Amino acid sequence: MNKVEFHKLVDRELNDLLTRIEEQDTEEIIEADILDEILTITLPDKKQYVINKQSYTQQIWLSSPYSGAYHFDYNEGKNVWLARKSEELRQLLSKELSDNSTTKFLL
């Protein structure tokens, strides 16, 4: 994929994640924002997720306060961002946010 396609794809992914988190956080306990192409999600206990694009490797990188760091590559066949051990970005984030809050997230 070329650089323009990569940037559009990641920007769409980060914005969609932000929108879904805001919609599903009915108790308004999570702070989420995109600044300088970095999605930061802050939980009530002040632990943070940092999700950003890595242009050079054409990946999305996730730093989780619970499970550590992940590098996701885009899988066109499945239309998902996958880490090496086949973890999907949205599934991993949904599970961790649900496990660490009173809200069930489905991103």
DAGIDA-V335241 format. One record per residue. N is the residue number from 1. PHI is phi as a letter, one per 40 degrees, with the letter a starting at -180 (999 if undefined). PSI is psi in radians with two decimals (NA if undefined). D_CENTER is the distance of its C-alpha to the mean C-alpha in whole Angstrom. Layout:
n & phi & psi & d_center
N & PHI & PSI & D_CENTER
N & PHI & PSI & D_CENTER
This chain:
n & phi & psi & d_center
1 & 999 & 2.54 & 20
2 & c & 3.01 & 22
3 & c & -0.73 & 20
4 & c & -0.80 & 20
5 & c & -0.76 & 18
6 & d & -0.87 & 16
7 & c & -0.72 & 15
8 & c & -0.76 & 15
9 & c & -0.80 & 13
10 & c & -0.74 & 10
11 & d & -0.74 & 11
12 & c & -0.74 & 11
13 & c & -0.85 & 8
14 & c & -0.75 & 6
15 & c & -0.66 & 9
16 & c & -0.72 & 9
17 & d & -0.80 & 6
18 & d & -0.83 & 8
19 & c & -0.81 & 11
20 & c & -0.69 & 11
21 & c & -0.82 & 10
22 & c & -0.69 & 13
23 & c & -0.66 & 15
24 & c & -0.26 & 15
25 & c & 1.22 & 15
26 & c & -0.42 & 19
27 & c & -0.09 & 20
28 & f & 0.90 & 18
29 & b & -0.18 & 17
30 & b & 2.36 & 14
31 & b & 2.24 & 14
32 & b & 2.43 & 11
33 & a & 2.64 & 11
34 & b & 2.18 & 11
35 & b & 2.21 & 14
36 & f & 0.77 & 15
37 & g & 0.41 & 12
38 & b & 2.15 & 10
39 & c & 2.09 & 7
40 & b & 2.26 & 9
41 & b & 2.08 & 9
42 & b & 2.16 & 12
43 & c & 2.92 & 14
44 & d & -0.53 & 18
45 & c & 0.16 & 19
46 & g & 0.11 & 17
47 & c & 2.55 & 15
48 & b & 2.53 & 12
49 & b & 2.45 & 8
50 & b & 2.16 & 8
51 & b & 2.15 & 5
52 & a & 2.86 & 8
53 & c & 2.51 & 10
54 & b & 1.72 & 13
55 & c & -0.72 & 16
56 & c & -0.75 & 19
57 & c & -0.08 & 17
58 & f & 0.94 & 15
59 & b & 2.86 & 12
60 & b & 2.28 & 8
61 & b & 2.39 & 8
62 & b & 2.29 & 7
63 & b & 2.03 & 9
64 & b & 2.38 & 10
65 & c & -0.17 & 13
66 & b & -0.71 & 14
67 & b & -0.02 & 13
68 & g & -2.61 & 13
69 & b & 2.52 & 12
70 & b & 2.59 & 10
71 & b & 2.11 & 11
72 & b & 2.32 & 10
73 & b & 2.60 & 13
74 & c & 2.28 & 13
75 & b & 1.84 & 15
76 & c & -0.64 & 18
77 & c & -0.68 & 20
78 & c & -0.18 & 17
79 & f & 0.75 & 15
80 & a & 2.83 & 12
81 & c & 2.10 & 10
82 & b & 2.44 & 11
83 & c & 3.01 & 12
84 & d & -0.65 & 16
85 & c & 0.41 & 17
86 & g & 0.30 & 15
87 & c & 2.32 & 12
88 & c & 2.39 & 10
89 & d & -0.91 & 6
90 & c & -0.68 & 6
91 & c & -0.78 & 10
92 & c & -0.84 & 9
93 & c & -0.72 & 6
94 & d & -0.82 & 9
95 & c & -0.84 & 12
96 & c & -0.71 & 11
97 & c & -0.69 & 11
98 & c & -0.71 & 14
99 & c & -0.42 & 15
100 & b & 0.40 & 15
101 & a & 3.11 & 16
102 & c & 0.02 & 19
103 & b & 2.46 & 17
104 & c & 2.02 & 16
105 & c & 2.43 & 12
106 & b & 1.65 & 12
107 & c & NA & 9
